[in-house]
Each structure stands twice: as structure tokens, then as C-alpha cells.
Amino acid sequence: MAVQMPFTGLLFVHRLVRISTSSQRHLTSRDILLKYERETRTFSTASVKCKENKGDNSESSPAAPKLTFRQALLSRGRRPLSPLERLSSLLPRDALSPEVMQLREQNEQDPEEAPNIQVLGETQDESGHETTPKEVDSETRCASDAAMETNASDTQLNEAFDEEKSLTSPALPGESPLAFGELLVAEYRKKGRVEFRKMFELQTGTRLQSSWGVVLHDDIAGQPAGCFLKTSRGVLLLVRRASLEDYVLYMKRGPAIAYPKDAGTMLMMMDVTEGDRVLESGSGSGAMSLFLSRAVGCKGSVLSVEVREDHHRRAVLNYKRWRTSWGLRRGEEWPDNVQFHNSDLCTASSLLAAQGFHAVALDLINPHLVLPTVIPHLHPGAVCAVYLANITQVIDLLEGLRCLALPLLCERIIEVPMRDWVVAPALQKDGSYCARKAPILDEDQREDETSVEADTEEMTKEKQPAFGSIPYIARPHPEQMSHTAFLVKLRKCVR
């Protein structure tokens, strides 16, 4: 017996190291200590049994079976602990909720039953005593124990993942995944600059092609908006829903559009609100019609007149396409509040008969020719906003107002500039962050200077320096939007 005990102790230490290694990713240090205590109890129980059976057969005593921690639990008829039970065992009683306390008490009150599970490699003789055959050596038992511990670790990992998944909310209220028929925008940015941007309609069996790889539309459907998807070349593309600004910039167009920066300023000039009735002359590609449609809402209406038939068709198609995509996105229809007409406003006085408008938006080459027809239908004190491409048109408009003697007051003539800026952390050529350099004051502060240099060296080695420790660059973006239009604000007054 004195010779067998050292071998038994070495086998116990080997098994303890294997248990701690296989479960170190899933168990905390306290759990390992708890396993150590339980293994110690099992080992001491086995030693007492060996002393009591000292006079038994000599072939069965050297190969007496030794149960692992999981086998001991199974032999007592107890189930493995869930992640919630393992976590609650580490917390004090006063920090647990009543539900967790009840579960913990039930776990502590489980009765210990006789072993009903036969361990691999063990047999029972006629008297009921368990014996281990000679051909099943210690290496076989170690392999079986390691397999059981690996399965236990995988089970614990799956349980933790399922529990975390159940606690995570699948979607926010009102959130909907991407669906077929929606208008989406895919973009790829490199070093803060947009290298690729494309608006497309999500369709079944179609592919999104780019110089950075291909993405199947079927893989995009069902994903949340604003997600990153990997192309066939391994490049991540940001896929998001197209906003109204994106749509008017990337939709099919005939004539030039009213850019969003100018359209927003015109809406502020005219003070368009929900429920207003607005007249638009020059539908173009339908950009301004969409902005006016959203501004007036369900209670208002927009009358859009276009003299060219091809421009009229393009505006109608762009308007319907946006309404269809909006309905799929929000589950509700975009207001059908725009009436498109293909006619010349100079000779279409019958179209405006018995109608009054809260605002007028003109996008024409010669707007002064339609003012005598439009102004009588504009409410007193309301605004007529004119969109003109060059300053020569502005001069002709003002000269027309002087000659016609219309009740209009020219309040403003503006141009809306927009300058993009690049603001980013300063980087060196090798891609590392630049470091702020402290000034050298005098020789008495060499020690402070040495400490600052040491901190700087340590900071440059890190991938993410501390907040406020790196300089930034700020300069205008090299790609700027040039001149788009002049905006003239005319207000109807009573003299």
C-alpha cells in the first residue's frame, strides 16, 4: 500500500492539471478551486476504501477505479449546473433575487443517490463489486476522461451562447430588415475617403458588382440596415438604405436637378409647412417635387408643371419609384400629393383658375415670363423662390420685375456654398499615430522631459493611444462641389 499511494497521488495531480487546462476558457479561478476541493474529497474517499479492502484480492486493488469530477456528479445522480447556477454560486446570498435563491436551494436539496451509471472500462462481478479488467490501462481511462471533459466544455459553451442569445433583443421597436424592392446604397471607404458608392434596387437573383468584388442580393435580403457585408474579394461594403438626399443625387435624370443644399434653402425661404399648397414650375427630374412632397405632408398638395414631355415622364417615374421603395421600408405609403402636368405655364392660366398657393418654386430659364401668370394666384405676403444657374439670368429677372411693375419685393440673392472638411488623426507614413511633442523649457526640467519622452515612446508602441495624446489635421477636402445655382427670394406685397 505504501508503494501504491505515490502512484495514486501522481495520477491525481495529472488529472487535476488536465481538468484545469481543458476548462480554463469557461471556468473562473474560483470554479477551479471548487473542483480541486471536490477532487480532494473523492481522492480521500478512495484512499479510505483502499484501506478497508486491504485484505481483498491483490489483482483488483492496484487497478481500483478513480472517478473524475463529472463522473462523481453523474454517479450521485445530479445534473450539471447551468450558467445561471454556476454564477449564483459565486455570489453572496443577499445579492441574489428570490427566483435565483429558490433555484439555488433546490440544487442544494438534491438527494445523493447510489451510482447508476457504469464507468467506461469497469465491470461488475457476481458479488456486485466493480472491477477493472487488466487490458484497460490508465492511458485508456485518461483518454476517456479527457473526451468527457471536452464534451462538457462544449456543452457549457453552447449553453452560455444560447443564454446570451436569449437575452439579446432581436430587433428594436419599428425596425425592419432589408427587403426586396427597396433602394439601397453600398459604399466602400478607404482612409476616410469614399472609393465606391452605388445606389441599387434589391432584387431576387441579382448581384451587386464592383471593382472590389461581388455581393449577392439574396445575401443582403433579411440583413439589418447599416451592416457590413464581405464581397467575393474579402472587402467589407457598408449597405444601408438610401435617404431622399441619396436618391435625388443618384437617380436617373434628364435635366440638372435642384441639389439638396439648394432645395433645403428654398424650403426655408418659402417657409413650407404641412398642409400648404405649393406651385412648382419646371419639374425637371423630380428632385424638387420630392422635397416639396415631404414638406407639405398628407394634408398638403403640390402642383408641378413641366413644358417638356420627356422631362415630365422622367419626373413621374422617379416619383413613383421613390414611393414604392418607401412603402416597402416603412410599411406605409408615401403621400400621393403631387400632381404632374405637361403644359406651358405661360399659356395655362386655366390650370390655375380658382386656386391659391402658399408658395411658388420656379426652376426655369426665363422665370420672368411666367410671373404675370403666377403671381395673381400667390397669397399676399407669400414667397416665390427662383432657382437660376448663372448671374446673367438673375439680371434678366430683376430687369423683368422693373419693367412689369409686379407687386414683388426682391429680398435676397444668395449662393449656397458647401465645403467638406477632412478632420482625422495625424498618421505617419508607416501608418502609426503621430505623437504630441512637449516643448523644452530649461535645463532644470530634464527629469520631466525624460519622463515625457518615455511616455511618448510607450504611447507610440500602442495601437490606440490615450485620449487627447495625438494631434489632428483639419483642412478643406480636395474634392469640393462647385457652383450650383443662385437663389432669388421674391415676396408678394400689397402696395
C-alpha positions as CSV (number, residue, x, y, z in Angstrom):
1,M,0.0,0.0,0.0
2,A,2.9,2.3,0.7
3,V,4.1,1.8,-2.9
4,Q,0.6,2.4,-4.4
5,M,0.0,5.8,-2.7
6,P,2.7,7.8,-4.6
7,F,1.4,6.5,-7.9
8,T,-2.2,7.4,-6.9
9,G,-1.1,10.9,-5.9
10,L,0.7,11.4,-9.2
11,L,-2.3,10.2,-11.1
12,F,-4.5,12.6,-9.2
13,V,-2.2,15.6,-9.9
14,H,-2.1,14.7,-13.6
15,R,-5.9,14.5,-13.7
16,L,-6.2,17.9,-11.9
17,V,-3.9,19.6,-14.4
18,R,-5.9,18.1,-17.3
19,I,-9.2,19.4,-15.9
20,S,-7.9,22.9,-15.3
21,T,-6.4,23.0,-18.8
22,S,-9.5,21.8,-20.7
23,S,-11.9,24.2,-18.8
24,Q,-9.7,27.3,-18.4
25,R,-11.7,29.1,-21.0
26,H,-15.0,28.6,-19.4
27,L,-14.4,28.5,-15.7
28,T,-13.1,31.1,-13.4
29,S,-10.4,30.6,-10.8
30,R,-12.9,30.1,-8.1
31,D,-14.6,27.3,-10.0
32,I,-11.2,25.5,-10.4
33,L,-10.7,25.8,-6.6
34,L,-14.1,24.2,-6.1
35,K,-13.2,21.4,-8.4
36,Y,-9.9,20.9,-6.5
37,E,-11.8,20.6,-3.2
38,R,-14.2,18.1,-4.6
39,E,-11.4,16.1,-6.3
40,T,-9.6,16.0,-2.9
41,R,-12.7,14.6,-1.2
42,T,-13.0,12.0,-3.9
43,F,-9.4,11.1,-3.5
44,S,-9.6,10.8,0.3
45,T,-12.8,8.6,0.0
46,A,-11.0,6.3,-2.5
47,S,-8.0,6.1,0.0
48,V,-10.3,5.1,2.8
49,K,-11.9,2.4,0.7
50,C,-8.5,1.1,-0.2
51,K,-7.5,0.7,3.4
52,E,-10.8,-1.1,4.3
53,N,-10.4,-3.5,1.4
54,K,-6.7,-4.2,2.3
55,G,-7.4,-7.9,2.6
56,D,-9.2,-8.3,-0.8
57,N,-7.9,-9.8,-4.0
58,S,-4.5,-8.3,-4.9
59,E,-5.4,-8.0,-8.6
60,S,-8.4,-5.7,-8.1
61,S,-6.8,-3.3,-5.5
62,P,-4.0,-1.8,-7.7
63,A,-6.4,-1.0,-10.5
64,A,-9.2,0.4,-8.3
65,P,-11.3,2.9,-10.4
66,K,-10.9,6.6,-9.6
67,L,-13.9,8.9,-10.6
68,T,-13.4,12.3,-12.2
69,F,-15.4,15.3,-11.1
70,R,-18.0,14.9,-13.8
71,Q,-18.2,11.2,-13.2
72,A,-18.7,11.8,-9.5
73,L,-21.6,14.2,-10.3
74,L,-23.2,11.6,-12.6
75,S,-22.6,8.8,-10.0
76,R,-24.5,10.9,-7.4
77,G,-27.4,11.3,-9.9
78,R,-27.1,15.1,-10.1
79,R,-27.4,17.1,-13.3
80,P,-24.6,19.5,-14.4
81,L,-25.0,23.1,-13.3
82,S,-26.5,25.7,-15.7
83,P,-24.6,29.0,-16.3
84,L,-27.1,30.8,-14.1
85,E,-26.5,28.3,-11.2
86,R,-22.7,28.5,-11.6
87,L,-22.8,32.3,-11.5
88,S,-25.2,32.3,-8.5
89,S,-22.9,30.0,-6.5
90,L,-20.2,32.7,-6.7
91,L,-22.4,35.5,-5.3
92,P,-23.5,36.1,-1.7
93,R,-27.0,35.3,-0.7
94,D,-28.0,38.9,-0.1
95,A,-27.2,39.8,-3.8
96,L,-29.5,37.2,-5.3
97,S,-33.1,37.6,-6.4
98,P,-35.8,35.4,-4.8
99,E,-36.1,33.3,-8.0
100,V,-32.4,32.6,-8.1
101,M,-32.4,31.8,-4.3
102,Q,-35.2,29.2,-4.9
103,L,-33.2,27.6,-7.7
104,R,-30.1,27.5,-5.5
105,E,-32.0,25.9,-2.6
106,Q,-33.4,23.2,-4.9
107,N,-30.0,22.4,-6.2
108,E,-28.6,22.1,-2.7
109,Q,-31.5,19.8,-1.6
110,D,-31.0,17.2,-4.4
111,P,-30.5,13.9,-2.7
112,E,-27.4,11.9,-3.3
113,E,-28.3,8.6,-4.9
114,A,-26.4,5.4,-5.5
115,P,-24.3,5.2,-8.6
116,N,-26.5,4.0,-11.6
117,I,-24.0,4.8,-14.4
118,Q,-21.3,2.3,-15.2
119,V,-17.9,4.0,-15.9
120,L,-16.1,3.1,-19.1
121,G,-13.8,0.2,-18.6
122,E,-15.5,-1.1,-15.4
123,T,-17.3,-4.4,-15.0
124,Q,-19.2,-6.0,-12.1
125,D,-18.6,-9.4,-10.8
126,E,-21.2,-11.8,-9.3
127,S,-21.0,-10.1,-5.9
128,G,-21.7,-6.7,-7.3
129,H,-18.2,-5.2,-6.7
130,E,-16.8,-3.1,-9.6
131,T,-13.5,-4.3,-11.1
132,T,-11.3,-3.1,-13.9
133,P,-10.0,-5.6,-16.5
134,K,-6.3,-5.8,-17.0
135,E,-6.5,-4.8,-20.7
136,V,-8.0,-1.4,-19.7
137,D,-4.9,0.5,-18.6
138,S,-4.5,4.0,-17.1
139,E,-3.9,5.6,-20.6
140,T,-7.3,4.4,-21.8
141,R,-9.0,5.8,-18.8
142,C,-7.2,9.1,-19.2
143,A,-8.3,9.3,-22.9
144,S,-11.9,8.6,-22.0
145,D,-11.9,11.2,-19.2
146,A,-10.4,13.8,-21.5
147,A,-13.1,13.1,-24.0
148,M,-15.8,13.6,-21.4
149,E,-14.2,16.8,-20.2
150,T,-14.1,18.2,-23.7
151,N,-17.7,17.3,-24.3
152,A,-18.6,19.0,-21.0
153,S,-16.7,22.2,-22.1
154,D,-18.5,22.3,-25.4
155,T,-21.8,21.8,-23.7
156,Q,-21.1,24.7,-21.3
157,L,-20.1,27.0,-24.2
158,N,-23.3,26.2,-26.1
159,E,-25.4,26.8,-23.0
160,A,-23.6,30.2,-22.4
161,F,-24.2,31.2,-26.1
162,D,-27.8,30.2,-26.0
163,E,-28.3,32.1,-22.8
164,E,-26.6,35.2,-24.2
165,K,-28.7,34.9,-27.4
166,S,-31.9,34.7,-25.5
167,L,-31.0,37.9,-23.5
168,T,-30.2,39.9,-26.7
169,S,-33.1,41.7,-28.3
170,P,-33.5,40.6,-31.9
171,A,-34.7,44.0,-33.2
172,L,-35.7,47.4,-31.9
173,P,-39.3,48.6,-32.0
174,G,-40.2,49.6,-35.5
175,E,-37.0,48.1,-37.0
176,S,-37.4,46.1,-40.2
177,P,-34.8,44.1,-42.1
178,L,-33.8,44.8,-45.7
179,A,-36.5,43.6,-48.2
180,F,-36.6,43.0,-51.9
181,G,-37.7,46.1,-53.8
182,E,-36.0,48.6,-51.5
183,L,-33.5,51.2,-52.7
184,L,-30.1,50.7,-51.0
185,V,-26.7,52.3,-51.1
186,A,-23.5,50.3,-51.0
187,E,-20.2,52.2,-50.3
188,Y,-16.6,51.4,-49.5
189,R,-14.3,53.8,-47.7
190,K,-10.6,53.8,-47.6
191,K,-8.6,56.1,-45.4
192,G,-11.7,58.2,-44.8
193,R,-12.4,58.7,-48.4
194,V,-15.3,57.2,-50.4
195,E,-13.8,54.9,-53.1
196,F,-17.1,53.3,-54.2
197,R,-20.7,54.3,-53.8
198,K,-23.7,52.9,-55.7
199,M,-27.4,53.1,-55.3
200,F,-29.3,49.9,-56.4
201,E,-32.7,48.2,-56.0
202,L,-32.6,44.9,-54.1
203,Q,-33.9,42.2,-56.5
204,T,-34.0,38.4,-56.3
205,G,-31.2,36.5,-58.1
206,T,-29.2,39.7,-58.8
207,R,-25.6,40.5,-58.0
208,L,-24.0,43.8,-56.8
209,Q,-20.9,44.1,-58.9
210,S,-18.0,46.4,-58.1
211,S,-14.2,46.6,-58.6
212,W,-13.9,45.3,-55.0
213,G,-15.9,42.1,-55.5
214,V,-19.4,40.8,-55.9
215,V,-22.2,40.5,-53.3
216,L,-25.4,38.5,-54.0
217,H,-28.6,40.4,-53.4
218,D,-30.1,37.2,-51.8
219,D,-27.4,37.5,-49.1
220,I,-28.3,41.2,-48.5
221,A,-32.1,40.5,-48.0
222,G,-33.0,40.0,-44.4
223,Q,-29.9,41.8,-43.0
224,P,-30.3,44.8,-40.8
225,A,-29.8,48.2,-42.4
226,G,-26.3,49.7,-42.0
227,C,-24.5,46.3,-42.0
228,F,-21.1,45.4,-43.4
229,L,-21.1,42.6,-46.0
230,K,-17.9,40.9,-47.3
231,T,-17.5,40.7,-51.1
232,S,-16.0,37.8,-53.1
233,R,-12.6,39.5,-52.7
234,G,-12.9,39.9,-48.9
235,V,-13.7,43.6,-48.9
236,L,-16.3,44.9,-46.5
237,L,-19.0,47.1,-48.0
238,L,-21.4,49.2,-46.0
239,V,-25.0,48.5,-47.1
240,R,-27.7,51.0,-45.9
241,R,-31.0,52.3,-47.0
242,A,-31.0,55.2,-49.5
243,S,-32.1,58.5,-48.0
244,L,-34.0,61.1,-50.0
245,E,-30.8,63.0,-50.5
246,D,-29.1,59.9,-51.9
247,Y,-32.0,59.2,-54.1
248,V,-32.1,62.6,-55.8
249,L,-28.3,62.5,-56.3
250,Y,-28.1,59.0,-57.8
251,M,-31.5,58.6,-59.6
252,K,-31.8,58.6,-63.3
253,R,-32.1,62.2,-64.5
254,G,-32.8,64.2,-67.7
255,P,-32.0,67.8,-66.9
256,A,-29.9,69.0,-64.0
257,I,-31.5,68.6,-60.6
258,A,-32.1,71.0,-57.7
259,Y,-29.3,69.9,-55.3
260,P,-30.3,69.1,-51.7
261,K,-28.4,72.0,-50.3
262,D,-30.3,74.4,-52.5
263,A,-33.6,72.7,-52.1
264,G,-33.4,72.9,-48.3
265,T,-32.6,76.6,-48.5
266,M,-35.6,77.2,-50.8
267,L,-37.9,75.4,-48.4
268,M,-36.7,77.7,-45.7
269,M,-37.2,80.7,-47.9
270,M,-40.8,79.7,-48.8
271,D,-41.5,78.6,-45.2
272,V,-43.3,75.5,-46.4
273,T,-45.1,73.5,-43.7
274,E,-47.5,70.7,-43.5
275,G,-50.9,71.4,-45.2
276,D,-49.6,74.0,-47.6
277,R,-50.4,74.1,-51.3
278,V,-47.3,74.8,-53.4
279,L,-46.9,75.5,-57.2
280,E,-43.8,74.3,-58.9
281,S,-42.9,75.2,-62.4
282,G,-40.1,73.1,-64.0
283,S,-40.5,69.5,-62.8
284,G,-37.1,68.6,-64.3
285,S,-36.1,65.1,-63.0
286,G,-38.5,65.4,-60.0
287,A,-36.0,66.2,-57.2
288,M,-37.7,69.4,-56.0
289,S,-41.1,67.7,-56.3
290,L,-40.0,65.1,-53.8
291,F,-38.7,67.6,-51.3
292,L,-41.9,69.6,-51.6
293,S,-44.0,66.5,-51.3
294,R,-42.3,65.6,-48.0
295,A,-42.6,69.2,-46.7
296,V,-46.4,69.6,-47.3
297,G,-47.3,66.1,-45.9
298,C,-50.5,64.3,-46.2
299,K,-52.7,67.4,-45.7
300,G,-51.0,69.5,-48.4
301,S,-50.5,69.2,-52.2
302,V,-48.1,70.2,-54.9
303,L,-48.9,71.2,-58.5
304,S,-45.9,70.6,-60.7
305,V,-45.9,71.8,-64.3
306,E,-43.3,70.9,-67.0
307,V,-43.3,72.1,-70.6
308,R,-41.1,69.2,-72.0
309,E,-42.7,65.8,-72.3
310,D,-39.5,63.8,-71.8
311,H,-38.8,65.7,-68.6
312,H,-42.3,65.2,-67.5
313,R,-42.1,61.4,-67.9
314,R,-38.8,61.2,-66.1
315,A,-40.2,63.2,-63.1
316,V,-43.2,60.9,-62.8
317,L,-41.1,57.7,-62.9
318,N,-38.7,58.9,-60.3
319,Y,-41.5,60.0,-58.0
320,K,-43.3,56.6,-58.3
321,R,-40.1,54.7,-57.8
322,W,-39.4,56.5,-54.5
323,R,-42.9,56.0,-53.2
324,T,-42.7,52.2,-53.9
325,S,-39.4,51.9,-52.0
326,W,-40.7,54.0,-49.1
327,G,-43.7,51.7,-48.8
328,L,-41.5,48.6,-48.5
329,R,-39.3,50.3,-46.0
330,R,-41.9,51.8,-43.6
331,G,-44.9,49.6,-44.3
332,E,-46.9,52.7,-45.1
333,E,-47.4,54.7,-48.3
334,W,-45.6,57.9,-49.2
335,P,-48.2,60.7,-49.6
336,D,-49.5,60.8,-53.1
337,N,-49.8,64.6,-53.0
338,V,-48.0,65.7,-56.3
339,Q,-50.0,66.4,-59.5
340,F,-47.8,66.4,-62.6
341,H,-48.9,68.3,-65.7
342,N,-47.3,68.6,-69.1
343,S,-48.1,72.1,-70.2
344,D,-46.7,75.6,-70.6
345,L,-47.4,77.7,-67.6
346,C,-47.3,80.9,-69.7
347,T,-50.4,79.8,-71.5
348,A,-52.0,77.6,-68.9
349,S,-54.0,80.1,-66.9
350,S,-57.0,77.8,-66.9
351,L,-54.9,75.3,-65.0
352,L,-54.5,77.8,-62.1
353,A,-58.1,79.1,-62.2
354,A,-59.7,79.5,-58.8
355,Q,-56.6,78.2,-57.0
356,G,-54.4,79.9,-54.4
357,F,-50.9,78.9,-53.3
358,H,-48.9,79.4,-50.1
359,A,-45.6,79.3,-52.0
360,V,-44.2,79.1,-55.6
361,A,-40.9,77.5,-56.7
362,L,-39.6,78.3,-60.2
363,D,-36.8,76.5,-62.0
364,L,-36.9,78.0,-65.4
365,I,-34.6,79.6,-67.9
366,N,-36.7,82.7,-68.2
367,P,-38.8,82.9,-65.0
368,H,-39.8,86.5,-65.6
369,L,-42.0,85.3,-68.5
370,V,-44.4,83.3,-66.2
371,L,-44.5,85.7,-63.3
372,P,-47.5,87.7,-64.6
373,T,-49.5,84.4,-64.7
374,V,-48.3,83.0,-61.4
375,I,-48.3,86.0,-59.0
376,P,-52.1,86.6,-59.0
377,H,-52.5,83.1,-57.5
378,L,-49.9,83.6,-54.8
379,H,-51.1,84.6,-51.3
380,P,-50.2,88.1,-50.1
381,G,-47.0,88.0,-48.1
382,A,-46.0,84.6,-49.5
383,V,-42.7,83.9,-51.2
384,C,-41.7,82.9,-54.7
385,A,-38.3,81.2,-54.7
386,V,-36.4,81.2,-58.1
387,Y,-33.6,78.8,-58.9
388,L,-31.2,80.2,-61.5
389,A,-28.0,78.7,-62.9
390,N,-26.0,81.9,-63.7
391,I,-25.8,85.5,-62.8
392,T,-27.0,86.7,-66.2
393,Q,-30.4,85.0,-65.6
394,V,-30.6,86.9,-62.3
395,I,-30.0,90.2,-64.1
396,D,-32.7,89.4,-66.6
397,L,-35.1,88.5,-63.8
398,L,-34.6,91.8,-62.0
399,E,-34.9,93.7,-65.2
400,G,-38.2,92.0,-65.9
401,L,-39.5,92.9,-62.5
402,R,-38.7,96.5,-63.1
403,C,-40.5,96.6,-66.4
404,L,-43.5,94.6,-65.4
405,A,-44.1,96.6,-62.1
406,L,-45.3,93.4,-60.3
407,P,-46.1,93.6,-56.6
408,L,-42.9,91.7,-55.7
409,L,-40.0,92.6,-53.4
410,C,-36.6,91.1,-54.0
411,E,-35.4,90.3,-50.5
412,R,-32.3,88.2,-51.2
413,I,-30.0,86.9,-53.9
414,I,-27.8,84.2,-52.4
415,E,-25.5,81.4,-53.3
416,V,-25.3,78.4,-51.0
417,P,-21.7,77.1,-50.8
418,M,-20.9,73.9,-49.1
419,R,-17.3,72.9,-48.1
420,D,-16.4,69.5,-47.0
421,W,-13.6,69.2,-44.4
422,V,-11.1,66.4,-43.6
423,V,-10.6,66.1,-39.9
424,A,-8.6,63.0,-38.9
425,P,-5.8,61.8,-36.6
426,A,-2.4,62.6,-38.0
427,L,-0.6,59.5,-39.2
428,Q,3.0,58.8,-40.2
429,K,4.0,57.1,-43.4
430,D,4.2,53.7,-41.8
431,G,0.6,54.0,-40.5
432,S,1.4,54.7,-36.9
433,Y,-0.1,57.6,-35.0
434,C,1.9,60.8,-34.6
435,A,2.7,61.9,-31.0
436,R,2.4,65.3,-29.4
437,K,5.9,66.7,-28.6
438,A,6.2,68.6,-25.4
439,P,8.3,71.9,-25.5
440,I,11.7,72.0,-23.8
441,L,11.6,74.9,-21.2
442,D,15.0,74.9,-19.5
443,E,17.7,72.6,-18.2
444,D,16.2,72.3,-14.7
445,Q,13.3,70.2,-16.2
446,R,15.4,67.5,-17.8
447,E,13.9,64.9,-15.5
448,D,10.4,65.9,-16.5
449,E,11.5,65.9,-20.2
450,T,12.9,62.3,-19.8
451,S,9.7,61.1,-18.3
452,V,7.7,62.7,-21.2
453,E,9.9,61.1,-23.8
454,A,9.5,57.7,-22.1
455,D,5.7,58.2,-22.1
456,T,5.8,59.2,-25.8
457,E,7.8,56.1,-26.7
458,E,5.4,53.9,-24.8
459,M,2.4,55.6,-26.5
460,T,3.8,55.1,-30.0
461,K,4.1,51.4,-29.4
462,E,0.4,51.1,-28.6
463,K,-2.1,50.8,-31.3
464,Q,-4.7,53.0,-29.6
465,P,-3.0,56.0,-27.8
466,A,-4.8,57.6,-24.9
467,F,-7.4,60.3,-25.4
468,G,-6.0,63.7,-26.3
469,S,-2.5,62.4,-26.9
470,I,-2.3,62.6,-30.7
471,P,-2.6,65.7,-33.0
472,Y,-5.3,66.1,-35.6
473,I,-5.2,67.5,-39.1
474,A,-8.1,69.8,-40.3
475,R,-8.2,71.1,-43.9
476,P,-10.7,71.5,-46.7
477,H,-11.5,68.4,-48.7
478,P,-9.7,68.3,-52.0
479,E,-12.9,67.4,-53.8
480,Q,-15.4,70.2,-53.4
481,M,-18.8,70.9,-55.0
482,S,-18.6,73.8,-57.4
483,H,-21.2,76.4,-58.1
484,T,-24.7,75.0,-58.5
485,A,-27.2,77.9,-58.6
486,F,-28.3,81.3,-57.4
487,L,-31.4,81.6,-55.3
488,V,-33.6,84.7,-55.5
489,K,-36.2,85.3,-52.8
490,L,-39.3,87.3,-54.0
491,R,-42.0,88.2,-51.6
492,K,-45.5,89.4,-52.7
493,C,-46.5,92.6,-51.2
494,V,-49.6,94.9,-51.4
495,R,-49.0,98.4,-52.5
